[in-house]
Amino acid sequence: MEFHHIPVLFDEVMEWMQLRADGVYADGTLGGGGHSEGILRLSGGTATLYGIDRDEDAIRAAGERLKGYPGFHAIHGNFHDAKALLAAAGAPPLTGALLDLGVSSHQLDEGERGFSYHEDAPLDMRMDRSEGLTAAEYLAQVTPEEFRRILTDYGEEKWAARIAQIFAEKRAQKPIETTADLVAVVDAAIPKAVRRKDDGHPARRTFQAVRIAVNDELAPLEKALRDFVELLAPGGRLLVITFHSLEDRIVKNTFRAMQHPCTCPPKAPICTCGKVPLGKALGGGGAKPSNREVQENVRARSAKLRIFEKNREEGE
């Protein structure tokens, strides 16, 4: 199957990235290579770009798509390990970096990956199919109490307790092995009248929670953001696209903490903690897709772009 991914907030990313012909960029979530191709093409085709992805399908597809750009380097790995991956690749300080968080269009559309609640398929959900537990394996061993926690923490699911109860009951009868099995759990737990009023598929929050847990998406995110800022050259920019409030909150709070790191009491006459700002957040509360983009790509509707610019000089 051809790797298909529609890059969201494409124009906004290109504008905020401050493209340069001699720039060095990193795309930590390469996907189908749409954003990366834009960066390489609009910088004149002479920039250097390191594309990182956990999904080997994405690495192969982007490698084919971007083979005409001599400055493109594909790296199979997790952007959480960007410091080690880029050091091994011999990358110099970065002019800019991009993280497009969440699941790609290709992963959603390829039913066999188990990300979509619209397709009946084995529950896999791994972004890197070469390692880790599948969603089915994870659900076979998770306790009902832990399942309730991830539904609450990762899915912000109001019906978490009821879904966890039905999950335990159904799993005792037969393993939860397919996407249809998991959808059936949600359908049995949430009253039909509530499901009809839901803005979107009622299983979407449960699938989001399981996917985040299987891929460990949130716990390492703050450190990864700080690592990328450390990898930037002075004045370099980190752009992050988020799709739900959990990851967006982490990005927003981390950017804020890097801009205002002082831990001294608010009424202290002078700063004694010695912590200096690493840079500043740009773009206010974050750029959002236009109405036209949402109409053309409904998956962009919850996207938000946040930007952090590293200090141009030490102690700036």
Residue frames as qw, qx, qy, qz and C-alpha x, y, z in Angstrom:
[[0.000, 0.887, 0.462, 0.000, 0.00, 0.00, 0.00],
 [0.374, 0.557, -0.035, 0.741, 1.33, 3.45, -0.92],
 [0.370, -0.412, -0.484, 0.677, 2.27, 5.55, 2.09],
 [0.012, 0.670, 0.382, 0.636, -0.24, 8.40, 2.05],
 [0.371, -0.563, -0.461, 0.577, -0.14, 11.31, 4.48],
 [0.144, 0.827, 0.263, 0.475, -1.56, 14.81, 4.09],
 [0.446, -0.032, -0.380, 0.809, 0.74, 17.27, 5.88],
 [0.181, -0.856, -0.483, -0.004, -1.33, 19.53, 8.12],
 [0.219, -0.932, -0.001, 0.288, -0.60, 23.23, 8.62],
 [0.791, 0.210, 0.227, 0.529, 1.83, 22.98, 5.71],
 [0.271, 0.779, 0.083, 0.559, 1.90, 26.69, 4.82],
 [0.454, -0.863, 0.089, -0.203, 2.24, 27.69, 8.47],
 [0.864, -0.332, 0.204, 0.317, 5.15, 25.29, 9.00],
 [0.664, 0.398, 0.182, 0.606, 6.97, 26.61, 5.96],
 [0.014, 0.877, 0.044, 0.478, 6.46, 30.22, 7.09],
 [0.572, -0.791, 0.167, -0.140, 7.61, 29.73, 10.68],
 [0.930, -0.115, 0.117, 0.329, 10.57, 27.47, 9.82],
 [0.015, -0.913, 0.273, 0.302, 12.47, 30.42, 8.26],
 [0.924, 0.203, 0.250, 0.204, 13.85, 28.32, 5.41],
 [0.060, -0.837, 0.429, 0.334, 17.42, 28.86, 4.25],
 [0.771, 0.515, -0.352, -0.125, 19.31, 27.40, 1.31],
 [0.405, 0.435, -0.731, 0.336, 22.14, 26.37, 3.65],
 [0.604, -0.446, 0.293, -0.592, 19.84, 25.31, 6.49],
 [0.279, 0.126, -0.946, 0.113, 20.10, 22.09, 8.49],
 [0.627, -0.234, 0.042, -0.742, 16.74, 20.67, 9.53],
 [0.005, 0.036, -0.987, 0.154, 15.32, 17.67, 11.35],
 [0.667, -0.176, -0.240, -0.683, 11.87, 16.18, 10.88],
 [0.207, -0.292, 0.854, -0.377, 11.42, 13.99, 13.93],
 [0.595, 0.288, 0.680, -0.317, 8.18, 12.48, 12.62],
 [0.078, -0.264, 0.642, 0.715, 8.99, 11.95, 8.95],
 [0.620, 0.423, 0.488, -0.445, 5.80, 10.11, 7.99],
 [0.729, 0.534, 0.401, 0.149, 5.16, 10.27, 4.27],
 [0.551, -0.096, 0.200, 0.804, 7.70, 13.08, 3.89],
 [0.177, 0.820, 0.453, 0.302, 5.23, 15.85, 3.00],
 [0.266, -0.954, 0.014, 0.138, 6.60, 18.45, 5.38],
 [0.625, -0.428, 0.415, 0.505, 10.18, 17.35, 4.67],
 [0.521, 0.406, 0.519, 0.542, 9.68, 17.67, 0.93],
 [0.044, 0.948, 0.263, 0.175, 8.30, 21.17, 1.44],
 [0.459, -0.815, 0.187, 0.299, 11.29, 22.19, 3.54],
 [0.619, -0.175, 0.523, 0.559, 13.77, 20.82, 1.00],
 [0.410, 0.580, 0.534, 0.458, 11.96, 22.17, -2.05],
 [0.024, -0.957, -0.233, -0.168, 11.20, 25.64, -0.72],
 [0.487, -0.759, 0.233, 0.364, 14.71, 26.10, 0.66],
 [0.337, 0.771, -0.419, -0.342, 15.98, 25.66, -2.90],
 [0.965, 0.190, -0.172, -0.051, 16.85, 21.96, -2.81],
 [0.512, 0.535, -0.517, 0.429, 20.25, 22.55, -1.21],
 [0.477, -0.600, 0.388, -0.511, 19.35, 22.30, 2.49],
 [0.302, 0.162, -0.926, 0.158, 20.20, 19.30, 4.67],
 [0.679, -0.308, 0.075, -0.663, 17.37, 17.41, 6.36],
 [0.095, 0.151, -0.963, 0.203, 17.46, 14.46, 8.75],
 [0.674, -0.202, -0.225, -0.674, 14.14, 12.58, 8.76],
 [0.052, -0.180, 0.911, -0.367, 13.43, 10.34, 11.75],
 [0.729, -0.132, -0.140, -0.657, 10.56, 7.86, 12.02],
 [0.511, -0.255, 0.773, -0.277, 9.70, 4.74, 14.04],
 [0.809, 0.369, 0.363, -0.279, 7.72, 3.31, 11.15],
 [0.464, -0.247, 0.668, 0.527, 9.86, 1.43, 8.63],
 [0.424, 0.622, 0.620, 0.221, 7.11, 1.87, 6.01],
 [0.046, 0.981, 0.098, -0.163, 7.49, 5.63, 6.39],
 [0.392, -0.635, 0.482, 0.459, 11.27, 5.43, 6.06],
 [0.503, 0.123, 0.731, 0.445, 10.98, 3.45, 2.82],
 [0.299, 0.786, 0.522, 0.140, 8.27, 5.67, 1.33],
 [0.080, -0.967, 0.037, 0.240, 9.94, 8.95, 2.25],
 [0.497, -0.441, 0.556, 0.500, 13.29, 7.66, 1.04],
 [0.458, 0.370, 0.680, 0.437, 11.76, 7.00, -2.37],
 [0.127, 0.914, 0.384, 0.033, 9.90, 10.33, -2.41],
 [0.158, -0.964, 0.147, 0.156, 12.92, 12.40, -1.43],
 [0.843, -0.095, 0.309, 0.431, 15.68, 10.54, -3.24],
 [0.502, 0.687, 0.186, 0.492, 16.17, 13.50, -5.58],
 [0.190, -0.936, 0.140, -0.261, 17.39, 15.69, -2.71],
 [0.677, 0.327, -0.536, 0.384, 21.06, 15.01, -1.92],
 [0.035, -0.443, 0.512, -0.735, 20.74, 16.60, 1.50],
 [0.785, -0.317, -0.030, -0.532, 18.09, 14.16, 2.74],
 [0.227, 0.287, -0.897, 0.248, 19.07, 11.53, 5.32],
 [0.758, -0.351, -0.288, -0.469, 16.54, 8.99, 6.61],
 [0.053, 0.341, -0.810, 0.473, 16.94, 7.61, 10.14],
 [0.669, -0.354, -0.592, -0.279, 14.90, 4.73, 11.58],
 [0.356, -0.082, -0.662, 0.654, 14.26, 5.45, 15.24],
 [0.245, -0.788, -0.561, 0.067, 12.20, 7.33, 17.81],
 [0.186, 0.757, -0.031, 0.626, 12.45, 11.11, 17.99],
 [0.651, -0.754, 0.015, -0.090, 12.64, 10.70, 21.77],
 [0.813, -0.305, 0.233, 0.437, 16.21, 9.50, 21.06],
 [0.491, 0.859, 0.064, 0.132, 17.03, 12.36, 18.68],
 [0.201, -0.884, 0.418, 0.062, 20.24, 13.41, 20.44],
 [0.623, -0.306, 0.694, 0.191, 21.81, 9.99, 20.03],
 [0.704, 0.486, 0.500, 0.131, 20.39, 9.42, 16.54],
 [0.352, 0.933, -0.004, 0.074, 21.55, 12.76, 15.17],
 [0.326, -0.775, 0.527, 0.125, 24.95, 12.47, 16.83],
 [0.712, -0.059, 0.669, 0.203, 25.43, 9.06, 15.19],
 [0.601, 0.672, 0.389, 0.188, 24.47, 10.62, 11.85],
 [0.528, -0.064, 0.085, 0.842, 27.03, 13.40, 12.32],
 [0.068, 0.829, 0.442, 0.336, 24.43, 16.16, 12.22],
 [0.275, 0.188, -0.232, 0.914, 25.60, 19.71, 12.98],
 [0.112, 0.365, 0.526, -0.760, 23.47, 22.15, 15.05],
 [0.236, 0.533, 0.775, 0.244, 20.00, 22.50, 13.56],
 [0.044, -0.143, -0.168, -0.974, 18.52, 25.54, 11.88],
 [0.612, -0.115, 0.057, -0.780, 15.05, 24.14, 12.55],
 [0.025, 0.006, -0.997, 0.068, 13.21, 21.04, 13.70],
 [0.596, -0.116, -0.202, -0.768, 9.65, 19.77, 13.30],
 [0.092, 0.050, 0.965, -0.240, 7.58, 17.30, 15.31],
 [0.561, -0.098, -0.331, -0.752, 4.17, 16.32, 13.92],
 [0.244, -0.174, 0.854, -0.426, 2.77, 14.35, 16.85],
 [0.726, 0.190, 0.351, -0.560, 0.16, 11.61, 16.76],
 [0.661, 0.124, 0.722, 0.161, -0.76, 8.97, 14.22],
 [0.006, 0.305, -0.489, -0.817, -0.30, 9.50, 10.48],
 [0.683, 0.309, -0.044, -0.660, -3.00, 9.32, 7.81],
 [0.548, 0.325, -0.745, -0.197, -1.32, 6.24, 6.37],
 [0.065, 0.091, -0.915, 0.388, -1.37, 4.42, 9.69],
 [0.480, 0.221, 0.463, -0.712, -5.07, 5.22, 10.11],
 [0.675, 0.409, -0.224, -0.572, -5.93, 4.22, 6.55],
 [0.459, 0.291, -0.837, -0.063, -4.00, 0.94, 6.59],
 [0.767, -0.397, -0.099, -0.493, -6.59, -1.15, 8.41],
 [0.887, -0.029, -0.429, 0.166, -4.23, -3.96, 9.31],
 [0.300, 0.398, -0.477, 0.724, -2.26, -1.63, 11.59],
 [0.439, -0.493, -0.727, 0.189, -5.17, -1.58, 14.06],
 [0.150, -0.080, -0.234, 0.957, -5.27, 2.17, 14.63],
 [0.325, -0.116, -0.272, -0.898, -8.72, 2.75, 13.17],
 [0.373, 0.161, 0.752, -0.519, -12.05, 2.04, 14.85],
 [0.626, 0.440, -0.070, -0.639, -13.65, 2.06, 11.39],
 [0.617, 0.380, -0.661, -0.197, -11.88, -1.13, 10.27],
 [0.904, -0.345, 0.186, -0.171, -12.11, -4.63, 11.74],
 [0.632, 0.559, -0.487, 0.225, -8.49, -5.72, 12.09],
 [0.772, -0.248, -0.426, 0.401, -6.04, -7.21, 14.57],
 [0.284, -0.958, -0.006, -0.030, -5.16, -4.79, 17.37],
 [0.765, 0.164, -0.130, 0.609, -1.55, -3.81, 16.72],
 [0.142, -0.978, -0.141, -0.063, -1.25, 0.00, 17.03],
 [0.656, -0.466, 0.175, 0.567, 2.56, -0.07, 17.22],
 [0.307, 0.906, -0.142, -0.254, 4.19, 2.77, 15.32],
 [0.166, 0.602, -0.774, -0.105, 7.32, 0.63, 15.14],
 [0.935, -0.028, -0.073, -0.345, 6.23, -2.91, 14.32],
 [0.663, 0.380, -0.599, 0.240, 9.72, -4.25, 14.96],
 [0.276, 0.111, -0.715, 0.632, 9.48, -3.92, 18.73],
 [0.292, -0.096, 0.405, -0.861, 7.19, -3.76, 21.75],
 [0.287, 0.300, 0.874, -0.252, 3.82, -5.22, 22.65],
 [0.100, -0.367, -0.609, -0.696, 0.90, -5.05, 20.25],
 [0.417, -0.292, 0.138, -0.850, -2.28, -3.44, 21.54],
 [0.849, -0.187, -0.378, -0.319, -3.84, -6.92, 21.83],
 [0.694, 0.015, -0.574, 0.434, -0.90, -8.12, 23.93],
 [0.040, 0.250, -0.369, 0.894, -1.07, -5.00, 26.07],
 [0.606, -0.267, -0.039, -0.748, -4.81, -5.42, 26.63],
 [0.826, -0.104, -0.550, -0.069, -4.32, -9.07, 27.55],
 [0.625, -0.087, -0.543, 0.554, -2.15, -8.17, 30.53],
 [0.037, -0.373, 0.177, -0.910, -3.33, -4.71, 31.67],
 [0.069, -0.339, -0.819, 0.458, -5.34, -4.66, 34.89],
 [0.000, 0.762, 0.590, 0.267, -8.84, -3.15, 34.83],
 [0.332, -0.834, -0.175, 0.403, -7.61, -0.47, 37.25],
 [0.371, -0.370, 0.383, 0.761, -4.72, 0.50, 34.95],
 [0.213, 0.407, 0.689, 0.560, -7.02, 0.40, 31.94],
 [0.117, -0.879, -0.462, 0.031, -9.35, 2.82, 33.69],
 [0.380, -0.699, 0.067, 0.603, -6.37, 5.08, 34.47],
 [0.328, -0.100, 0.529, 0.777, -5.15, 5.29, 30.88],
 [0.092, 0.643, 0.668, 0.363, -8.69, 5.94, 29.65],
 [0.236, -0.904, -0.289, 0.207, -8.90, 8.85, 32.09],
 [0.401, -0.670, 0.227, 0.582, -5.37, 10.19, 31.70],
 [0.287, -0.188, 0.640, 0.688, -4.72, 9.52, 28.00],
 [0.056, 0.420, 0.763, 0.487, -8.25, 9.57, 26.59],
 [0.171, 0.017, 0.269, -0.948, -9.96, 12.02, 28.96],
 [0.397, -0.250, -0.772, -0.428, -12.85, 9.57, 28.79],
 [0.443, -0.337, 0.275, -0.784, -15.78, 10.41, 31.08],
 [0.918, -0.106, -0.065, -0.378, -17.02, 6.82, 30.89],
 [0.299, 0.551, -0.765, 0.147, -13.65, 5.33, 31.87],
 [0.385, -0.233, 0.774, -0.445, -14.93, 3.41, 34.91],
 [0.804, 0.267, 0.312, -0.430, -17.81, 1.82, 33.02],
 [0.687, 0.588, -0.401, -0.148, -15.65, 0.96, 29.98],
 [0.089, 0.501, -0.827, 0.239, -13.02, -0.64, 32.24],
 [0.592, -0.064, 0.656, -0.464, -15.72, -2.71, 33.95],
 [0.844, 0.421, 0.096, -0.318, -17.18, -3.98, 30.66],
 [0.434, 0.663, -0.610, -0.012, -13.64, -4.57, 29.36],
 [0.199, -0.375, 0.855, -0.297, -12.88, -6.86, 32.30],
 [0.725, 0.152, 0.518, -0.427, -16.15, -8.74, 31.86],
 [0.782, 0.566, -0.102, -0.241, -15.71, -9.27, 28.12],
 [0.280, 0.645, -0.708, 0.064, -12.03, -10.18, 28.42],
 [0.464, -0.251, 0.783, -0.329, -12.95, -12.88, 30.95],
 [0.816, 0.342, 0.359, -0.299, -15.14, -14.44, 28.23],
 [0.820, 0.392, 0.216, 0.357, -12.69, -14.07, 25.31],
 [0.501, -0.298, 0.093, 0.807, -9.52, -12.10, 24.54],
 [0.267, 0.894, 0.128, -0.337, -9.82, -8.55, 23.15],
 [0.655, -0.151, 0.508, 0.538, -7.85, -9.12, 19.95],
 [0.343, 0.439, 0.522, 0.646, -9.42, -7.00, 17.21],
 [0.030, -0.085, 0.030, -0.995, -10.52, -3.43, 16.70],
 [0.527, -0.359, -0.487, -0.597, -14.11, -4.67, 16.52],
 [0.619, -0.361, -0.642, 0.271, -13.68, -6.32, 19.94],
 [0.298, -0.182, -0.325, 0.879, -12.55, -3.03, 21.45],
 [0.252, -0.186, -0.246, -0.917, -15.32, -1.03, 19.77],
 [0.590, -0.392, -0.648, -0.279, -17.83, -3.57, 21.14],
 [0.468, -0.308, -0.571, 0.600, -16.54, -2.90, 24.66],
 [0.022, -0.081, -0.086, 0.993, -17.16, 0.83, 24.25],
 [0.414, -0.236, -0.496, -0.726, -20.57, 0.29, 22.66],
 [0.595, -0.400, -0.697, 0.001, -21.64, -1.94, 25.55],
 [0.422, -0.289, -0.469, 0.721, -20.38, 0.54, 28.14],
 [0.047, 0.171, 0.031, -0.984, -21.75, 3.84, 26.83],
 [0.426, 0.502, 0.652, -0.376, -25.56, 4.17, 26.59],
 [0.441, 0.429, 0.608, 0.501, -26.92, 4.39, 23.06],
 [0.037, 0.945, 0.323, 0.045, -28.51, 7.79, 23.70],
 [0.371, -0.803, 0.236, 0.403, -25.12, 9.18, 24.77],
 [0.562, -0.078, 0.605, 0.558, -23.37, 7.62, 21.77],
 [0.357, 0.700, 0.538, 0.306, -25.83, 9.28, 19.39],
 [0.074, -0.991, -0.102, 0.035, -25.04, 12.71, 20.85],
 [0.657, -0.466, 0.274, 0.526, -21.27, 12.19, 20.74],
 [0.356, 0.874, -0.188, -0.271, -19.40, 14.54, 18.42],
 [0.275, 0.578, -0.762, -0.093, -17.44, 11.86, 16.61],
 [0.759, -0.029, -0.642, -0.103, -17.02, 8.12, 17.08],
 [0.651, -0.693, 0.097, -0.294, -17.55, 7.14, 20.75],
 [0.947, -0.179, 0.021, 0.266, -14.55, 4.78, 20.64],
 [0.508, 0.730, -0.166, 0.426, -12.06, 7.43, 19.53],
 [0.278, -0.800, 0.389, -0.362, -10.97, 8.36, 23.06],
 [0.890, -0.297, 0.345, -0.039, -10.44, 4.71, 24.00],
 [0.859, 0.395, 0.075, 0.318, -8.39, 4.05, 20.86],
 [0.200, 0.847, -0.257, 0.420, -6.35, 7.20, 21.52],
 [0.561, -0.685, 0.392, -0.250, -5.63, 6.09, 25.08],
 [0.946, -0.074, 0.296, 0.114, -4.55, 2.58, 24.08],
 [0.694, 0.620, -0.023, 0.365, -2.37, 3.91, 21.24],
 [0.036, -0.862, 0.333, -0.381, -0.63, 6.38, 23.55],
 [0.734, -0.517, 0.416, -0.145, 0.00, 3.64, 26.13],
 [0.946, 0.177, 0.208, 0.176, 1.29, 1.12, 23.57],
 [0.624, 0.597, -0.021, 0.504, 3.70, 3.63, 22.02],
 [0.553, -0.525, -0.240, 0.601, 4.63, 5.46, 25.24],
 [0.355, 0.665, 0.285, 0.592, 3.95, 8.77, 23.53],
 [0.199, -0.909, -0.121, -0.345, 3.59, 11.21, 26.43],
 [0.743, -0.623, -0.019, 0.246, 6.00, 10.32, 29.23],
 [0.669, -0.165, 0.203, 0.696, 9.22, 11.08, 27.27],
 [0.350, 0.783, 0.359, 0.369, 7.80, 14.09, 25.41],
 [0.217, -0.974, 0.035, 0.062, 9.03, 16.89, 27.69],
 [0.608, -0.503, 0.439, 0.429, 12.61, 15.58, 27.65],
 [0.608, 0.341, 0.533, 0.480, 12.45, 15.18, 23.86],
 [0.162, 0.939, 0.235, 0.193, 11.36, 18.81, 23.46],
 [0.373, -0.876, 0.242, 0.186, 14.24, 20.00, 25.62],
 [0.705, -0.166, 0.524, 0.449, 16.66, 17.78, 23.70],
 [0.512, 0.617, 0.433, 0.412, 15.57, 19.30, 20.40],
 [0.039, -0.997, -0.012, -0.067, 16.05, 22.84, 21.71],
 [0.573, -0.637, 0.410, 0.313, 19.54, 21.81, 22.83],
 [0.686, 0.144, 0.557, 0.445, 20.20, 20.51, 19.30],
 [0.339, 0.889, 0.280, 0.129, 19.24, 23.85, 17.73],
 [0.499, 0.211, -0.038, 0.839, 21.80, 26.38, 16.63],
 [0.065, -0.420, -0.336, 0.841, 21.40, 29.89, 18.16],
 [0.349, 0.327, -0.121, -0.870, 18.21, 31.40, 16.75],
 [0.207, -0.023, -0.911, -0.356, 16.97, 28.00, 15.56],
 [0.582, -0.105, 0.120, -0.797, 13.31, 27.09, 15.84],
 [0.066, 0.077, 0.992, -0.075, 11.44, 24.03, 17.07],
 [0.537, -0.026, -0.203, -0.818, 7.95, 23.59, 15.57],
 [0.103, 0.054, 0.969, -0.217, 5.51, 21.13, 17.12],
 [0.520, -0.144, -0.391, -0.745, 2.10, 20.11, 15.76],
 [0.186, 0.010, 0.871, -0.455, -0.26, 18.66, 18.35],
 [0.361, -0.210, -0.684, -0.598, -3.65, 17.00, 17.91],
 [0.570, -0.600, -0.542, -0.146, -5.13, 16.65, 21.37],
 [0.291, -0.885, 0.083, -0.353, -5.10, 18.57, 24.63],
 [0.864, -0.462, 0.084, 0.180, -2.82, 16.15, 26.51],
 [0.744, 0.102, 0.150, 0.644, 0.21, 16.51, 24.25],
 [0.181, 0.759, 0.141, 0.610, -0.54, 20.19, 23.58],
 [0.520, -0.842, -0.009, -0.141, -0.52, 20.89, 27.31],
 [0.832, -0.318, 0.146, 0.431, 2.90, 19.25, 27.65],
 [0.555, 0.407, 0.207, 0.696, 4.29, 21.27, 24.73],
 [0.090, -0.858, -0.142, -0.485, 2.81, 24.55, 25.99],
 [0.648, -0.761, 0.045, -0.002, 4.04, 24.04, 29.55],
 [0.821, -0.137, 0.167, 0.528, 7.51, 22.92, 28.45],
 [0.393, 0.586, 0.172, 0.687, 7.90, 25.92, 26.15],
 [0.306, -0.881, -0.076, -0.354, 6.75, 28.18, 28.99],
 [0.784, -0.581, 0.085, 0.202, 9.21, 26.61, 31.42],
 [0.733, 0.110, 0.181, 0.646, 12.10, 27.03, 28.97],
 [0.173, 0.709, 0.161, 0.665, 11.16, 30.68, 28.45],
 [0.354, -0.719, 0.207, -0.561, 10.63, 31.38, 32.16],
 [0.765, 0.007, -0.623, 0.166, 12.81, 28.87, 34.05],
 [0.025, 0.442, -0.507, 0.740, 13.40, 30.97, 37.18],
 [0.596, -0.396, -0.698, -0.024, 12.31, 29.15, 40.35],
 [0.191, 0.060, -0.455, 0.868, 12.91, 32.01, 42.77],
 [0.020, 0.611, 0.689, -0.390, 9.98, 33.20, 44.91],
 [0.264, 0.751, 0.444, 0.411, 7.88, 35.76, 43.00],
 [0.210, -0.972, -0.082, -0.072, 8.67, 38.49, 45.53],
 [0.762, -0.302, 0.111, 0.562, 12.43, 37.87, 45.57],
 [0.052, 0.893, -0.084, -0.439, 14.28, 41.14, 44.76],
 [0.251, 0.644, -0.637, -0.343, 16.83, 39.38, 42.54],
 [0.947, 0.138, -0.226, -0.183, 17.15, 35.98, 40.87],
 [0.312, -0.657, 0.679, -0.098, 19.39, 33.60, 42.79],
 [0.903, 0.055, 0.411, -0.110, 18.50, 30.28, 41.15],
 [0.248, -0.515, 0.626, 0.531, 20.76, 31.00, 38.19],
 [0.514, 0.343, 0.762, 0.195, 18.39, 29.56, 35.61],
 [0.084, 0.442, -0.230, -0.863, 18.29, 31.56, 32.39],
 [0.724, 0.485, 0.225, -0.435, 15.74, 31.47, 29.56],
 [0.592, -0.058, 0.686, 0.419, 16.59, 29.14, 26.68],
 [0.079, 0.180, 0.571, 0.797, 14.51, 31.13, 24.22],
 [0.352, 0.224, 0.316, -0.852, 10.95, 32.22, 23.69],
 [0.385, 0.422, 0.820, 0.029, 7.65, 30.84, 22.47],
 [0.085, 0.173, -0.325, -0.926, 6.33, 32.49, 19.31],
 [0.268, -0.206, -0.749, -0.570, 2.92, 32.64, 17.68],
 [0.508, -0.307, 0.155, -0.790, 0.79, 33.38, 20.71],
 [0.721, -0.143, 0.535, -0.416, -1.49, 30.48, 21.61],
 [0.475, -0.062, 0.835, 0.272, -0.47, 28.51, 18.54],
 [0.334, 0.278, -0.439, -0.786, -1.41, 28.54, 14.87],
 [0.595, 0.217, 0.717, -0.291, -4.53, 26.64, 13.82],
 [0.309, 0.175, 0.752, 0.556, -5.65, 25.35, 10.41],
 [0.272, 0.112, -0.150, -0.944, -7.82, 27.54, 8.23],
 [0.690, 0.242, 0.427, -0.532, -11.45, 26.67, 7.60],
 [0.680, 0.539, -0.361, -0.341, -10.49, 25.72, 4.07],
 [0.224, 0.421, -0.874, 0.093, -7.86, 23.24, 5.26],
 [0.401, -0.017, 0.782, -0.478, -10.31, 21.63, 7.70],
 [0.741, 0.406, 0.131, -0.518, -12.86, 21.28, 4.89],
 [0.624, 0.552, -0.524, -0.175, -10.25, 19.64, 2.68],
 [0.540, 0.168, -0.779, 0.270, -8.76, 17.47, 5.43],
 [0.625, -0.643, -0.197, -0.396, -11.03, 16.78, 8.40],
 [0.842, -0.252, -0.309, 0.364, -8.13, 15.26, 10.34],
 [0.381, 0.320, -0.172, 0.850, -6.61, 18.74, 10.60],
 [0.320, -0.751, -0.321, -0.480, -9.50, 20.10, 12.67],
 [0.683, -0.720, -0.101, 0.069, -7.82, 19.61, 16.07],
 [0.760, 0.171, -0.082, 0.622, -4.27, 20.46, 14.95],
 [0.186, -0.982, 0.008, 0.041, -2.29, 23.26, 16.54],
 [0.729, 0.393, -0.185, 0.529, 1.22, 24.49, 15.74],
 [0.460, -0.876, 0.021, 0.141, 3.46, 25.79, 18.52],
 [0.639, 0.608, -0.187, 0.432, 6.85, 27.42, 17.93],
 [0.605, -0.747, 0.050, 0.270, 9.88, 27.90, 20.16],
 [0.540, 0.752, -0.202, 0.318, 12.89, 29.98, 19.10],
 [0.792, -0.304, -0.192, 0.493, 16.22, 29.39, 20.81],
 [0.218, -0.889, 0.054, 0.399, 18.18, 32.40, 22.05],
 [0.649, 0.734, -0.092, 0.178, 20.30, 33.95, 19.34],
 [0.307, 0.591, -0.560, 0.494, 23.05, 34.59, 21.86],
 [0.556, -0.225, -0.722, 0.345, 23.88, 32.99, 25.20],
 [0.220, -0.404, -0.516, 0.723, 21.96, 34.65, 27.99],
 [0.043, -0.250, -0.378, -0.890, 19.84, 36.66, 25.54]]
